[in-house]
Amino acid sequence: MWYTLPHSLDSRDSSPELQKARTRYFNLPRSMKPLLYPAKTQGIGHMQIPSLMAECSAALHSFSNPSLFIDFALDSILVLADANSGSFLAWNEYSKELVLEAARGSARDRIQNLTIKLREGIAGWVAENGTPILVKDIRTDTRFRETNRNFSYHSFSFLSLPIIAGNKLLGVINITERENLRPFNEEDLIRAQTFSNHVAIAYENVRTETRLRKENQELSQTISDLKEKLKQQESFVSLGKLASQLAHELTNPLDAIRRFINLALDQITPETPAREYLLKAKRGVRRSIQVIRGLLELSRTTAKVRAHEEELHFLIDETITTTHQDSSFEQITFEKEFFESPLLVEDCGLRSVFQNLFQNAHHAMNGIGTITIATKREGQQIIISVSDSGHGIPEGIKGSVFEPFFTTKDNGQGTGIGLTICREIIQKCGGQICLGSSEREGTRFIITLPCKN
């Protein structure tokens, strides 16, 4: 990335000093991303300073990338101060320290990853007091006699300037070595301070623009996610309507068929071969009715629950308490390994999820054993595992457990819709559920949900 050469160094100006500056500009390493460095030993002429400062100040407002802005600002102020060494330290509001963002000159490699606390060193003093300083000779300057400079430079004179906008600290610019190693003076300080004021205003604008751009991107992503959820909700509503209509159309005929089968069974003797056929037909009707009930349960579960925030551990405890009221769970122990802090989640029916998982665990353990619920937080994700001490799930059917109407239970004991409902609810909550069990090692379901706090 190369910056536009200011008009002050345009090729139409053929003065020897500016020709040298142009040569230096185009020959510097690309990694340094310079604006320009004057190569002459007498400094920039007084006639060029106002126009160069005006052009550089105007150019500050053309950047939208904070990193490129910092490079440009540092290179520009070094030109105006007739210097070739310096650094730009940005203030990190969260860690409360100055963080090196850019450096030029002899100490650049030695100060990589530099951080400075308030009141630490000269830059920390400048940041704390918000006052620019001019040090003509650090060896004789009594103000900083007790302050150690962390790095040695070729010059004993330097400038340090706070970057402040709206009474808010944004960073510090250090100018540590003059091109000709002469000491800095009051005129250099005034010039650098004037330009640093422009840097502060432009830097705050760049930061604000970057923050707004990020917020707009996040807002766009949120809108996109909401649109996708709305589409899913529409499909859930359609599924619910279809299931209701299907149940209405099929339930009455199936009930009639079952009654007629029962009447036929009453009319024949146990030894008649037709009796076995009728019993098989009756089991088929019962299975059909269970499937219809499963569809209705799926439609009600996915359509009726509105999302709201809930504390996860409270929700699990409440579900365990409700489950314990079932006498068939008397010989089942619940063990909890909860994360140490409360966890907020978006609840779209999570109680139904845990109730289904507990019922499946009950069946897998034949009513005797231990169910373990563990929670942990990883970044903005919550990981929940529900394990049992049952016989586990064979490898051959692992991929089918979330399919509608798939069940390993005996005929008449399950609809095969429970885990399908669990998956639909978890997806509505913005998460995922997967199977993590091994055969003969119990069954373990792993749920991942976004954390809301």
C-alpha positions as a Markdown table, in Angstrom:
| # | Residue | x | y | z |
|---|---|---|---|---|
| 1 | Met | 0.0 | 0.0 | 0.0 |
| 2 | Trp | 1.5 | 3.3 | -1.1 |
| 3 | Tyr | 0.1 | 6.7 | -0.2 |
| 4 | Thr | -0.6 | 9.5 | -2.7 |
| 5 | Leu | 2.4 | 11.8 | -2.9 |
| 6 | Pro | 1.5 | 15.3 | -1.6 |
| 7 | His | 1.4 | 18.1 | -4.0 |
| 8 | Ser | 4.4 | 19.6 | -2.2 |
| 9 | Leu | 6.5 | 16.7 | -3.5 |
| 10 | Asp | 4.9 | 16.6 | -7.0 |
| 11 | Ser | 7.4 | 16.0 | -9.8 |
| 12 | Arg | 6.7 | 19.4 | -11.3 |
| 13 | Asp | 8.7 | 20.9 | -8.4 |
| 14 | Ser | 12.3 | 20.4 | -9.3 |
| 15 | Ser | 14.1 | 21.9 | -6.3 |
| 16 | Pro | 17.1 | 19.7 | -5.2 |
| 17 | Glu | 15.8 | 19.2 | -1.7 |
| 18 | Leu | 12.4 | 18.0 | -2.8 |
| 19 | Gln | 13.9 | 15.8 | -5.5 |
| 20 | Lys | 15.9 | 14.1 | -2.7 |
| 21 | Ala | 12.7 | 13.6 | -0.7 |
| 22 | Arg | 10.9 | 12.0 | -3.7 |
| 23 | Thr | 13.9 | 9.7 | -4.2 |
| 24 | Arg | 13.8 | 8.6 | -0.6 |
| 25 | Tyr | 10.0 | 8.1 | -0.7 |
| 26 | Phe | 10.1 | 5.7 | -3.6 |
| 27 | Asn | 13.1 | 3.7 | -2.4 |
| 28 | Leu | 12.0 | 2.9 | 1.1 |
| 29 | Pro | 11.0 | -0.7 | 1.9 |
| 30 | Arg | 7.3 | -1.4 | 1.1 |
| 31 | Ser | 6.8 | -2.9 | 4.6 |
| 32 | Met | 7.3 | 0.5 | 6.2 |
| 33 | Lys | 4.4 | 2.0 | 4.2 |
| 34 | Pro | 5.9 | 5.6 | 4.3 |
| 35 | Leu | 4.4 | 8.8 | 3.2 |
| 36 | Leu | 7.8 | 10.4 | 2.7 |
| 37 | Tyr | 11.1 | 11.0 | 4.6 |
| 38 | Pro | 13.2 | 14.0 | 3.9 |
| 39 | Ala | 16.7 | 12.9 | 2.9 |
| 40 | Lys | 18.3 | 16.4 | 3.3 |
| 41 | Thr | 20.2 | 17.4 | 6.3 |
| 42 | Gln | 18.8 | 21.0 | 6.5 |
| 43 | Gly | 15.2 | 20.0 | 7.1 |
| 44 | Ile | 12.1 | 21.0 | 5.2 |
| 45 | Gly | 12.2 | 24.6 | 4.1 |
| 46 | His | 9.9 | 27.0 | 6.1 |
| 47 | Met | 8.0 | 27.8 | 2.9 |
| 48 | Gln | 7.0 | 24.2 | 2.3 |
| 49 | Ile | 5.9 | 23.5 | 5.9 |
| 50 | Pro | 2.4 | 25.2 | 5.9 |
| 51 | Ser | 1.4 | 23.6 | 2.6 |
| 52 | Leu | 2.7 | 20.2 | 3.5 |
| 53 | Met | 1.0 | 20.3 | 6.9 |
| 54 | Ala | -2.3 | 21.4 | 5.3 |
| 55 | Glu | -2.2 | 18.6 | 2.7 |
| 56 | Cys | -1.3 | 16.0 | 5.3 |
| 57 | Ser | -4.0 | 17.2 | 7.6 |
| 58 | Ala | -6.6 | 17.0 | 4.9 |
| 59 | Ala | -5.3 | 13.5 | 3.8 |
| 60 | Leu | -5.9 | 12.3 | 7.4 |
| 61 | His | -9.6 | 12.4 | 6.8 |
| 62 | Ser | -9.5 | 10.2 | 3.7 |
| 63 | Phe | -8.8 | 6.9 | 5.6 |
| 64 | Ser | -11.3 | 4.4 | 6.7 |
| 65 | Asn | -8.8 | 1.7 | 7.9 |
| 66 | Pro | -7.4 | 2.5 | 11.4 |
| 67 | Ser | -4.2 | 0.7 | 10.7 |
| 68 | Leu | -3.4 | 2.6 | 7.5 |
| 69 | Phe | -4.4 | 5.8 | 9.2 |
| 70 | Ile | -1.9 | 5.3 | 12.0 |
| 71 | Asp | 0.9 | 4.5 | 9.5 |
| 72 | Phe | 0.1 | 7.7 | 7.6 |
| 73 | Ala | -0.2 | 9.9 | 10.7 |
| 74 | Leu | 3.1 | 8.7 | 12.1 |
| 75 | Asp | 5.0 | 9.1 | 8.8 |
| 76 | Ser | 3.5 | 12.5 | 8.3 |
| 77 | Ile | 4.4 | 13.9 | 11.7 |
| 78 | Leu | 8.0 | 12.5 | 11.3 |
| 79 | Val | 8.3 | 14.5 | 8.1 |
| 80 | Leu | 7.0 | 17.7 | 9.7 |
| 81 | Ala | 9.4 | 17.2 | 12.6 |
| 82 | Asp | 12.3 | 16.4 | 10.2 |
| 83 | Ala | 12.7 | 13.1 | 12.0 |
| 84 | Asn | 13.1 | 9.5 | 11.0 |
| 85 | Ser | 12.3 | 7.6 | 14.2 |
| 86 | Gly | 9.2 | 7.4 | 16.3 |
| 87 | Ser | 6.2 | 5.4 | 17.4 |
| 88 | Phe | 2.4 | 5.5 | 17.6 |
| 89 | Leu | 0.9 | 3.9 | 20.8 |
| 90 | Ala | -2.9 | 3.5 | 20.9 |
| 91 | Trp | -4.8 | 3.6 | 24.1 |
| 92 | Asn | -6.7 | 0.4 | 24.9 |
| 93 | Glu | -9.7 | 1.3 | 27.0 |
| 94 | Tyr | -10.2 | -2.3 | 28.2 |
| 95 | Ser | -6.7 | -3.2 | 29.3 |
| 96 | Lys | -5.9 | 0.4 | 30.4 |
| 97 | Glu | -2.6 | 0.5 | 28.6 |
| 98 | Leu | -0.8 | 2.0 | 25.6 |
| 99 | Val | -0.3 | -0.6 | 22.9 |
| 100 | Leu | 2.3 | -0.1 | 20.1 |
| 101 | Glu | 0.6 | 0.1 | 16.7 |
| 102 | Ala | 3.4 | 1.4 | 14.5 |
| 103 | Ala | 7.1 | 2.3 | 14.8 |
| 104 | Arg | 9.8 | 3.7 | 12.5 |
| 105 | Gly | 13.5 | 4.0 | 12.8 |
| 106 | Ser | 16.3 | 2.2 | 14.6 |
| 107 | Ala | 14.3 | 0.9 | 17.5 |
| 108 | Arg | 11.4 | -0.5 | 15.5 |
| 109 | Asp | 12.4 | -4.1 | 15.8 |
| 110 | Arg | 13.3 | -3.9 | 19.5 |
| 111 | Ile | 9.9 | -2.4 | 20.6 |
| 112 | Gln | 7.6 | -4.9 | 18.9 |
| 113 | Asn | 4.6 | -5.9 | 21.1 |
| 114 | Leu | 5.4 | -3.0 | 23.5 |
| 115 | Thr | 2.7 | -2.1 | 26.0 |
| 116 | Ile | 2.9 | 0.8 | 28.6 |
| 117 | Lys | 0.7 | 1.4 | 31.6 |
| 118 | Leu | -0.3 | 4.8 | 32.8 |
| 119 | Arg | 2.6 | 6.6 | 34.7 |
| 120 | Glu | 5.0 | 4.0 | 33.3 |
| 121 | Gly | 7.9 | 5.7 | 31.6 |
| 122 | Ile | 7.7 | 9.0 | 29.8 |
| 123 | Ala | 4.9 | 7.9 | 27.4 |
| 124 | Gly | 2.9 | 6.7 | 30.4 |
| 125 | Trp | 3.5 | 10.1 | 32.1 |
| 126 | Val | 2.3 | 12.0 | 29.0 |
| 127 | Ala | -0.8 | 9.8 | 28.7 |
| 128 | Glu | -1.6 | 10.3 | 32.4 |
| 129 | Asn | -1.2 | 14.1 | 32.3 |
| 130 | Gly | -2.4 | 14.7 | 28.8 |
| 131 | Thr | 0.5 | 17.1 | 28.3 |
| 132 | Pro | 3.0 | 17.2 | 25.4 |
| 133 | Ile | 6.7 | 17.3 | 26.4 |
| 134 | Leu | 9.9 | 18.4 | 24.8 |
| 135 | Val | 13.1 | 16.8 | 26.0 |
| 136 | Lys | 16.2 | 18.5 | 24.7 |
| 137 | Asp | 18.6 | 16.2 | 26.5 |
| 138 | Ile | 17.4 | 13.4 | 28.6 |
| 139 | Arg | 20.8 | 13.3 | 30.4 |
| 140 | Thr | 20.3 | 16.7 | 31.9 |
| 141 | Asp | 16.5 | 17.0 | 32.1 |
| 142 | Thr | 15.7 | 16.9 | 35.8 |
| 143 | Arg | 12.0 | 16.1 | 35.2 |
| 144 | Phe | 12.7 | 12.5 | 34.2 |
| 145 | Arg | 15.8 | 11.8 | 36.1 |
| 146 | Glu | 14.2 | 8.9 | 37.9 |
| 147 | Thr | 12.5 | 7.6 | 34.7 |
| 148 | Asn | 14.3 | 4.8 | 32.8 |
| 149 | Arg | 14.0 | 4.8 | 29.1 |
| 150 | Asn | 13.4 | 1.2 | 28.1 |
| 151 | Phe | 15.4 | 1.5 | 24.8 |
| 152 | Ser | 18.4 | 3.4 | 23.7 |
| 153 | Tyr | 18.4 | 5.7 | 20.7 |
| 154 | His | 20.9 | 7.6 | 18.7 |
| 155 | Ser | 19.6 | 10.9 | 20.0 |
| 156 | Phe | 19.1 | 12.2 | 23.6 |
| 157 | Ser | 16.3 | 14.6 | 22.5 |
| 158 | Phe | 12.7 | 13.6 | 21.7 |
| 159 | Leu | 9.1 | 14.7 | 21.6 |
| 160 | Ser | 6.1 | 12.9 | 23.2 |
| 161 | Leu | 2.6 | 14.0 | 22.3 |
| 162 | Pro | -0.8 | 12.8 | 23.7 |
| 163 | Ile | -3.5 | 12.1 | 21.2 |
| 164 | Ile | -6.7 | 13.5 | 22.8 |
| 165 | Ala | -10.1 | 14.1 | 21.3 |
| 166 | Gly | -13.1 | 15.3 | 23.3 |
| 167 | Asn | -11.2 | 15.0 | 26.6 |
| 168 | Lys | -10.7 | 11.3 | 25.7 |
| 169 | Leu | -7.2 | 9.7 | 25.5 |
| 170 | Leu | -6.7 | 8.0 | 22.2 |
| 171 | Gly | -2.9 | 7.4 | 22.3 |
| 172 | Val | 0.6 | 8.9 | 22.3 |
| 173 | Ile | 3.0 | 9.7 | 19.5 |
| 174 | Asn | 6.7 | 9.6 | 20.3 |
| 175 | Ile | 9.3 | 11.3 | 18.0 |
| 176 | Thr | 12.6 | 10.0 | 19.1 |
| 177 | Glu | 15.3 | 10.8 | 16.6 |
| 178 | Arg | 15.9 | 13.8 | 14.3 |
| 179 | Glu | 17.1 | 13.2 | 10.8 |
| 180 | Asn | 20.4 | 15.1 | 11.6 |
| 181 | Leu | 20.4 | 14.1 | 15.3 |
| 182 | Arg | 20.2 | 17.7 | 16.4 |
| 183 | Pro | 18.0 | 18.3 | 19.5 |
| 184 | Phe | 14.4 | 19.2 | 19.1 |
| 185 | Asn | 13.3 | 22.8 | 19.9 |
| 186 | Glu | 10.1 | 24.7 | 20.9 |
| 187 | Glu | 9.2 | 25.3 | 17.2 |
| 188 | Asp | 9.3 | 21.5 | 16.5 |
| 189 | Leu | 7.1 | 20.9 | 19.5 |
| 190 | Ile | 4.5 | 23.5 | 18.4 |
| 191 | Arg | 4.5 | 22.2 | 14.8 |
| 192 | Ala | 4.1 | 18.5 | 16.0 |
| 193 | Gln | 1.5 | 19.5 | 18.6 |
| 194 | Thr | -0.6 | 21.4 | 15.9 |
| 195 | Phe | -0.5 | 18.4 | 13.6 |
| 196 | Ser | -1.2 | 15.9 | 16.5 |
| 197 | Asn | -4.5 | 17.9 | 17.2 |
| 198 | His | -5.5 | 17.1 | 13.6 |
| 199 | Val | -4.5 | 13.5 | 14.1 |
| 200 | Ala | -6.7 | 13.2 | 17.2 |
| 201 | Ile | -9.8 | 14.5 | 15.5 |
| 202 | Ala | -9.3 | 12.3 | 12.4 |
| 203 | Tyr | -8.4 | 9.3 | 14.4 |
| 204 | Glu | -11.6 | 9.5 | 16.5 |
| 205 | Asn | -13.6 | 9.8 | 13.2 |
| 206 | Val | -11.9 | 6.7 | 11.8 |
| 207 | Arg | -12.5 | 4.8 | 15.0 |
| 208 | Thr | -16.2 | 5.9 | 15.0 |
| 209 | Glu | -16.6 | 5.0 | 11.4 |
| 210 | Thr | -15.0 | 1.6 | 11.9 |
| 211 | Arg | -17.2 | 0.9 | 15.0 |
| 212 | Leu | -20.4 | 2.0 | 13.1 |
| 213 | Arg | -19.4 | -0.2 | 10.1 |
| 214 | Lys | -18.9 | -3.2 | 12.4 |
| 215 | Glu | -22.3 | -2.5 | 14.1 |
| 216 | Asn | -24.0 | -2.2 | 10.7 |
| 217 | Gln | -22.5 | -5.5 | 9.6 |
| 218 | Glu | -23.7 | -7.2 | 12.8 |
| 219 | Leu | -27.1 | -5.6 | 12.4 |
| 220 | Ser | -27.3 | -6.8 | 8.8 |
| 221 | Gln | -26.3 | -10.3 | 10.0 |
| 222 | Thr | -29.0 | -10.2 | 12.8 |
| 223 | Ile | -31.6 | -9.1 | 10.2 |
| 224 | Ser | -30.5 | -12.0 | 8.0 |
| 225 | Asp | -30.7 | -14.4 | 10.8 |
| 226 | Leu | -34.2 | -13.2 | 11.8 |
| 227 | Lys | -35.4 | -13.5 | 8.2 |
| 228 | Glu | -34.1 | -17.1 | 8.2 |
| 229 | Lys | -35.9 | -17.8 | 11.5 |
| 230 | Leu | -39.1 | -16.3 | 10.1 |
| 231 | Lys | -38.9 | -18.7 | 7.2 |
| 232 | Gln | -38.4 | -21.6 | 9.6 |
| 233 | Gln | -41.4 | -20.4 | 11.7 |
| 234 | Glu | -43.5 | -20.3 | 8.5 |
| 235 | Ser | -42.5 | -23.9 | 7.7 |
| 236 | Phe | -43.3 | -24.9 | 11.3 |
| 237 | Val | -46.8 | -23.3 | 11.0 |
| 238 | Ser | -47.4 | -25.1 | 7.7 |
| 239 | Leu | -46.3 | -28.4 | 9.2 |
| 240 | Gly | -48.6 | -27.8 | 12.1 |
| 241 | Lys | -51.6 | -27.1 | 9.9 |
| 242 | Leu | -50.8 | -30.2 | 7.8 |
| 243 | Ala | -50.5 | -32.4 | 10.8 |
| 244 | Ser | -53.7 | -31.1 | 12.3 |
| 245 | Gln | -55.6 | -31.7 | 9.0 |
| 246 | Leu | -54.0 | -35.1 | 8.6 |
| 247 | Ala | -54.9 | -36.1 | 12.1 |
| 248 | His | -58.5 | -34.9 | 11.7 |
| 249 | Glu | -58.9 | -36.8 | 8.4 |
| 250 | Leu | -57.3 | -40.1 | 9.6 |
| 251 | Thr | -58.2 | -40.4 | 13.3 |
| 252 | Asn | -62.0 | -41.0 | 12.8 |
| 253 | Pro | -61.5 | -43.7 | 10.1 |
| 254 | Leu | -58.8 | -45.4 | 12.1 |
| 255 | Asp | -61.0 | -45.5 | 15.2 |
| 256 | Ala | -63.8 | -47.0 | 13.2 |
| 257 | Ile | -61.4 | -49.6 | 11.8 |
| 258 | Arg | -60.3 | -50.5 | 15.3 |
| 259 | Arg | -63.8 | -50.9 | 16.6 |
| 260 | Phe | -64.7 | -53.1 | 13.7 |
| 261 | Ile | -61.6 | -55.3 | 14.4 |
| 262 | Asn | -62.6 | -55.6 | 18.0 |
| 263 | Leu | -66.2 | -56.6 | 17.0 |
| 264 | Ala | -64.7 | -59.2 | 14.6 |
| 265 | Leu | -62.5 | -60.6 | 17.3 |
| 266 | Asp | -65.5 | -61.0 | 19.6 |
| 267 | Gln | -67.2 | -63.1 | 16.8 |
| 268 | Ile | -64.5 | -65.7 | 16.2 |
| 269 | Thr | -62.9 | -68.4 | 18.3 |
| 270 | Pro | -59.3 | -68.3 | 19.5 |
| 271 | Glu | -58.4 | -71.3 | 17.3 |
| 272 | Thr | -59.5 | -69.5 | 14.0 |
| 273 | Pro | -56.5 | -68.5 | 11.8 |
| 274 | Ala | -58.2 | -65.2 | 11.0 |
| 275 | Arg | -57.8 | -64.1 | 14.6 |
| 276 | Glu | -54.1 | -63.8 | 14.2 |
| 277 | Tyr | -54.6 | -61.7 | 11.1 |
| 278 | Leu | -57.0 | -59.4 | 12.9 |
| 279 | Leu | -54.6 | -59.0 | 15.8 |
| 280 | Lys | -51.8 | -57.9 | 13.4 |
| 281 | Ala | -54.2 | -55.5 | 11.8 |
| 282 | Lys | -55.1 | -54.1 | 15.2 |
| 283 | Arg | -51.4 | -53.5 | 16.0 |
| 284 | Gly | -51.0 | -51.7 | 12.7 |
| 285 | Val | -53.9 | -49.4 | 13.5 |
| 286 | Arg | -52.5 | -48.7 | 16.9 |
| 287 | Arg | -49.1 | -47.8 | 15.4 |
| 288 | Ser | -50.8 | -45.5 | 12.9 |
| 289 | Ile | -52.7 | -43.7 | 15.6 |
| 290 | Gln | -49.4 | -43.2 | 17.5 |
| 291 | Val | -47.8 | -41.7 | 14.4 |
| 292 | Ile | -50.6 | -39.2 | 14.1 |
| 293 | Arg | -50.3 | -38.3 | 17.8 |
| 294 | Gly | -46.6 | -37.8 | 17.2 |
| 295 | Leu | -47.3 | -35.4 | 14.3 |
| 296 | Leu | -49.7 | -33.5 | 16.5 |
| 297 | Glu | -47.1 | -33.3 | 19.3 |
| 298 | Leu | -44.5 | -32.1 | 16.9 |
| 299 | Ser | -46.7 | -29.4 | 15.5 |
| 300 | Arg | -47.8 | -28.2 | 18.9 |
| 301 | Thr | -44.2 | -28.2 | 20.3 |
| 302 | Thr | -42.7 | -26.3 | 17.4 |
| 303 | Ala | -45.5 | -23.8 | 16.9 |
| 304 | Lys | -46.8 | -22.9 | 20.4 |
| 305 | Val | -43.7 | -21.9 | 22.3 |
| 306 | Arg | -42.5 | -18.3 | 22.0 |
| 307 | Ala | -38.8 | -17.6 | 22.6 |
| 308 | His | -37.8 | -16.0 | 25.9 |
| 309 | Glu | -34.6 | -15.8 | 28.0 |
| 310 | Glu | -34.3 | -18.3 | 30.8 |
| 311 | Glu | -31.6 | -19.3 | 33.3 |
| 312 | Leu | -30.4 | -22.7 | 32.2 |
| 313 | His | -29.7 | -24.3 | 35.5 |
| 314 | Phe | -33.1 | -23.2 | 37.0 |
| 315 | Leu | -34.8 | -24.7 | 33.9 |
| 316 | Ile | -33.0 | -28.0 | 34.3 |
| 317 | Asp | -33.7 | -28.2 | 38.1 |
| 318 | Glu | -37.3 | -27.5 | 37.4 |
| 319 | Thr | -37.5 | -30.3 | 34.8 |
| 320 | Ile | -35.8 | -32.7 | 37.2 |
| 321 | Thr | -38.3 | -31.9 | 39.9 |
| 322 | Thr | -41.2 | -32.5 | 37.6 |
| 323 | Thr | -39.7 | -35.8 | 36.4 |
| 324 | His | -39.2 | -37.0 | 39.9 |
| 325 | Gln | -42.9 | -36.8 | 40.4 |
| 326 | Asp | -43.2 | -39.8 | 38.1 |
| 327 | Ser | -43.1 | -42.9 | 40.3 |
| 328 | Ser | -41.2 | -44.9 | 37.5 |
| 329 | Phe | -38.2 | -42.6 | 38.2 |
| 330 | Glu | -37.9 | -43.7 | 41.8 |
| 331 | Gln | -34.7 | -45.8 | 41.2 |
| 332 | Ile | -33.0 | -43.2 | 38.9 |
| 333 | Thr | -30.5 | -40.8 | 40.4 |
| 334 | Phe | -29.8 | -37.4 | 38.9 |
| 335 | Glu | -26.3 | -36.0 | 39.1 |
| 336 | Lys | -25.5 | -32.4 | 38.2 |
| 337 | Glu | -22.2 | -30.9 | 37.2 |
| 338 | Phe | -23.1 | -27.3 | 36.6 |
| 339 | Phe | -21.0 | -24.4 | 35.5 |
| 340 | Glu | -20.2 | -22.1 | 38.4 |
| 341 | Ser | -22.1 | -19.1 | 37.1 |
| 342 | Pro | -25.7 | -18.6 | 35.9 |
| 343 | Leu | -26.2 | -19.1 | 32.1 |
| 344 | Leu | -28.9 | -17.3 | 30.2 |
| 345 | Val | -30.3 | -19.1 | 27.1 |
| 346 | Glu | -33.1 | -18.4 | 24.6 |
| 347 | Asp | -35.8 | -20.9 | 25.6 |
| 348 | Cys | -38.1 | -22.1 | 22.8 |
| 349 | Gly | -39.3 | -25.2 | 24.7 |
| 350 | Leu | -36.1 | -26.6 | 26.4 |
| 351 | Arg | -38.1 | -28.3 | 29.1 |
| 352 | Ser | -39.6 | -30.6 | 26.5 |
| 353 | Val | -36.1 | -31.4 | 25.3 |
| 354 | Phe | -34.9 | -32.4 | 28.7 |
| 355 | Gln | -38.1 | -34.3 | 29.5 |
| 356 | Asn | -37.6 | -36.3 | 26.2 |
| 357 | Leu | -34.0 | -37.0 | 27.0 |
| 358 | Phe | -34.8 | -38.1 | 30.5 |
| 359 | Gln | -37.6 | -40.5 | 29.2 |
| 360 | Asn | -35.2 | -42.0 | 26.7 |
| 361 | Ala | -32.6 | -42.5 | 29.4 |
| 362 | His | -35.2 | -44.1 | 31.6 |
| 363 | His | -36.0 | -46.6 | 28.8 |
| 364 | Ala | -32.3 | -47.3 | 28.1 |
| 365 | Met | -31.6 | -48.1 | 31.8 |
| 366 | Asn | -34.8 | -50.1 | 32.3 |
| 367 | Gly | -35.8 | -47.7 | 35.1 |
| 368 | Ile | -32.6 | -48.2 | 37.2 |
| 369 | Gly | -29.4 | -46.1 | 36.9 |
| 370 | Thr | -27.9 | -42.6 | 36.9 |
| 371 | Ile | -28.6 | -39.6 | 34.6 |
| 372 | Thr | -25.8 | -37.0 | 34.6 |
| 373 | Ile | -26.4 | -33.4 | 33.4 |
| 374 | Ala | -23.2 | -31.3 | 32.9 |
| 375 | Thr | -22.9 | -27.7 | 31.7 |
| 376 | Lys | -19.9 | -25.6 | 30.8 |
| 377 | Arg | -19.3 | -22.3 | 28.9 |
| 378 | Glu | -16.8 | -22.0 | 26.0 |
| 379 | Gly | -16.7 | -18.4 | 24.9 |
| 380 | Gln | -20.2 | -17.4 | 23.8 |
| 381 | Gln | -21.3 | -21.0 | 23.6 |
| 382 | Ile | -22.9 | -23.2 | 26.3 |
| 383 | Ile | -22.2 | -27.0 | 26.1 |
| 384 | Ile | -24.7 | -29.3 | 27.8 |
| 385 | Ser | -24.3 | -33.0 | 28.1 |
| 386 | Val | -27.0 | -35.4 | 29.2 |
| 387 | Ser | -25.6 | -38.9 | 29.9 |
| 388 | Asp | -27.1 | -42.2 | 31.2 |
| 389 | Ser | -25.7 | -45.4 | 32.5 |
| 390 | Gly | -27.7 | -47.6 | 30.1 |
| 391 | His | -26.7 | -50.0 | 27.3 |
| 392 | Gly | -25.8 | -47.3 | 24.7 |
| 393 | Ile | -26.8 | -47.1 | 21.1 |
| 394 | Pro | -25.4 | -49.4 | 18.5 |
| 395 | Glu | -23.1 | -47.8 | 15.9 |
| 396 | Gly | -25.3 | -49.0 | 13.0 |
| 397 | Ile | -28.3 | -46.9 | 14.0 |
| 398 | Lys | -26.5 | -43.7 | 15.3 |
| 399 | Gly | -27.2 | -41.8 | 12.1 |
| 400 | Ser | -31.0 | -42.5 | 12.3 |
| 401 | Val | -31.9 | -41.5 | 15.9 |
| 402 | Phe | -33.1 | -38.0 | 14.9 |
| 403 | Glu | -35.2 | -39.2 | 12.0 |
| 404 | Pro | -38.9 | -38.9 | 12.4 |
| 405 | Phe | -40.7 | -42.1 | 13.6 |
| 406 | Phe | -37.4 | -44.0 | 14.1 |
| 407 | Thr | -37.5 | -45.9 | 17.4 |
| 408 | Thr | -35.7 | -48.7 | 19.1 |
| 409 | Lys | -38.5 | -49.3 | 21.5 |
| 410 | Asp | -40.9 | -52.2 | 21.3 |
| 411 | Asn | -44.0 | -51.9 | 19.2 |
| 412 | Gly | -46.5 | -49.7 | 20.9 |
| 413 | Gln | -44.0 | -48.1 | 23.4 |
| 414 | Gly | -42.9 | -45.1 | 21.4 |
| 415 | Thr | -43.7 | -42.9 | 18.4 |
| 416 | Gly | -40.1 | -42.2 | 17.3 |
| 417 | Ile | -40.8 | -38.5 | 17.2 |
| 418 | Gly | -39.2 | -37.4 | 20.6 |
| 419 | Leu | -35.7 | -36.8 | 19.3 |
| 420 | Thr | -37.0 | -35.1 | 16.2 |
| 421 | Ile | -38.9 | -32.7 | 18.4 |
| 422 | Cys | -35.7 | -32.1 | 20.5 |
| 423 | Arg | -33.7 | -31.3 | 17.4 |
| 424 | Glu | -36.4 | -28.8 | 16.1 |
| 425 | Ile | -36.5 | -27.0 | 19.5 |
| 426 | Ile | -32.8 | -26.8 | 19.8 |
| 427 | Gln | -32.5 | -25.4 | 16.3 |
| 428 | Lys | -35.1 | -22.8 | 17.1 |
| 429 | Cys | -33.0 | -21.8 | 20.2 |
| 430 | Gly | -30.1 | -21.2 | 17.8 |
| 431 | Gly | -28.2 | -24.4 | 18.8 |
| 432 | Gln | -27.4 | -27.9 | 17.8 |
| 433 | Ile | -27.8 | -31.4 | 19.3 |
| 434 | Cys | -25.7 | -34.5 | 18.5 |
| 435 | Leu | -25.2 | -38.0 | 19.8 |
| 436 | Gly | -21.9 | -38.7 | 21.6 |
| 437 | Ser | -22.4 | -42.1 | 23.0 |
| 438 | Ser | -20.7 | -45.4 | 22.4 |
| 439 | Glu | -22.3 | -48.9 | 22.6 |
| 440 | Arg | -22.1 | -50.4 | 26.1 |
| 441 | Glu | -20.9 | -47.1 | 27.6 |
| 442 | Gly | -24.3 | -45.5 | 28.0 |
| 443 | Thr | -25.9 | -42.8 | 25.9 |
| 444 | Arg | -24.7 | -39.2 | 25.9 |
| 445 | Phe | -26.4 | -36.3 | 24.0 |
| 446 | Ile | -24.5 | -33.1 | 23.6 |
| 447 | Ile | -26.4 | -29.8 | 23.2 |
| 448 | Thr | -24.7 | -26.5 | 22.1 |
| 449 | Leu | -26.6 | -23.2 | 22.7 |
| 450 | Pro | -25.6 | -19.6 | 22.3 |
| 451 | Cys | -25.1 | -17.8 | 25.7 |
| 452 | Lys | -27.1 | -14.7 | 26.3 |
| 453 | Asn | -25.0 | -13.2 | 29.1 |
